[in-house]
Amino acid sequence: MSEIAKDLGVTRATVYKYINSEEVKNDRGSNKEDLVISYIKKYPKKNVSEIAKQLGISRTTVYKYKKKYGL
């Protein structure tokens, strides 16, 4: 999480708060999607498990966005 927080210019607490927010849990908006896509593009050599662990989401979600955006 430190890496993500640093990249976004926010604290780790802010990242955790965002990830655990209802909006992210329910995937109602594109914010979660934007975060995942940005992270995948920034770290293209990381595998799905690493990305999922760093972002606190399932591997299925990572695969879904990778497929959707051809990443």
N, C-alpha and C positions, 0 to 999 in steps of 0.2 A: 504494500500500500504506500510505502514511503516514496517509491518511484513514481507512482501515479500522482500522488499529492504534489510532488516536486514539479512534475510535468505540467500540472494544471495550475500551479501557483497557489495552492490552498493547503490547509492542514490535513493530516491523516484523519482527524476526527470529522472533518467536513466530508471527506470521501466516504467514510463509513456511514455517516448520517445519510448521505445521498443514496448509497447502495441499499441501505435498509429502509428507505422511505417507501411509503405505500405506492407512490407513483412507479417506482422501479419494480417493486414486487409484483404489481399488477400489470406492468408493461403497458400502461395507458397512453403514455406519450412517447415521443421519439428520443427523449433524453437518454434513456438507457441504451437505445440502439446507437445513438451518436457516440456515446462513450465507448461502447464496445468496438465500433467500426474505427474510431480514432485510434484506439489502443492497438488493434490488429494492424492497422496501416503503419503505425509508429514502430511496432516490433514484429515485423513479418517473419522473423526466424523463430519466434516463440511458438511452441506447440499448443494445441487446443487445451490440454490439461493445465499448462502454466497460465495461459490467459484466463481460464475459468477460475483458477485459484486466486490469481491476483485481483480479479474483479469481483470475486464472491458470487459467481453465477455458475450455472450448470454447463457442462461441456456441450449438452444438447443446444443450449442457447447460442453458444459460440459457433457451433456447426451451422445452425440456422442462419445466422447473420453472414457467415463466410459464404454460404451457398447463395444467399439472396443477393449479395454484392459481388459475387465472383472473385472472392479473395482466397 
